[in-house]
Amino acid sequence: MALVVDVLLHGTVGIMMSSAKRLLLGVWLAAAALAMPSVVTAAERLVTLGGTVTEIVFALGAGDQVVATDASSLYPPQVVDLPRVGYYRSVPVEGVLSVKPDRVLASENAGPAAALTRIAELGVRVDRLTDKPALKSLYERIQGIAKALDRSQQADALIEKIDRDLALVTQAPQAPLRAVVLLNRTGSYMAAGEGTAAAAVLELAGLRNAMSAGKGYKPLSIEGLVALDPDVIVLTSATATAVGGLEAFLQQPAVKATSAAAAGRIGAVDDLLILGIGPRVAQAVRQLREMAQ
């Protein structure tokens, strides 16, 4: 009997000691964890320069990090409520620094170069991103932004979606009609020649650029439009607004004389869709193909 009591007594004490040790160990580990510096860092504050750059950041799910954009950034809709630091081709150093960014994501067309260099010298990380008028450049731009923001999986998914959407909207055959893209921001028309995003989008849609003989954006009078006689006339949305609306444009005698007018192939496309190759490029291609029917 004494032996049993002794075993029970010592066993109970042993269990109690073991529990006490575990309790003390737990308290010590908790205290140590509190004393350790946190490895979680706040999300970087971003300034985006360039409409498609901004759109890509939001498409990758990082829009909540954007604290300011530039005047060319108009999509998605919530972007218009953000502060603007100017226009991406004439970046003001003070405007960018005023929103206290950690990083600037800029189209390679942003400038002047001296302004971006100065921003970097003052301690803000500046990433220059490819922004050429080609689908390959769009994918490289997406991957570059994703690398900066650690969102490679989202980038892969976005690129796959763009490829899938383009395949869907271009599966039907398209007659290679001659098309011209017109801009009017200063009172006179400019037409998109080769080497422009507009020309690249026309090609993706299966259309031929009626201004392929020229490079960049070239002046084109209404009389010149008659001589060019395109099968399709594409205005940017801002251009349609600037000339009093699409109907006012259609009522011009010179416009009525074109093959495009006779076939009812004149329309407007959002500026960001036709003047830059961004995540919604398939939408631009679909609209052009519908216009060309």
Buried (B, 14 or more C-beta within 10 A) or exposed (E): EEEEEEEEEEEEEEEEEEEEEEEEEEEEEEEEEEEEEEEEEEEBBBBBBBBBBBBBBBBBEBBEBBBBBBBBBBBEEEBEEBEBBBEBBEBBBEBBBEBEBBBBBBBBBBBEEEBBEBBBEEEBBBBBBBBBBBBEBBBBBBBBBBEBBEBEEBBEBBBEEBEEBBEEBBEEEBEEBBBBBBBBEEEEBBBBBBEBBBBBBBBBBBBBBBBBEBEEBBEBEBEEBBEBBBBBBBBBBBBBEBBEEBEEBBEBEBBEBBBBBEEEBBBBBBBBBBBBBBBBBBBBBBBBBEBBE
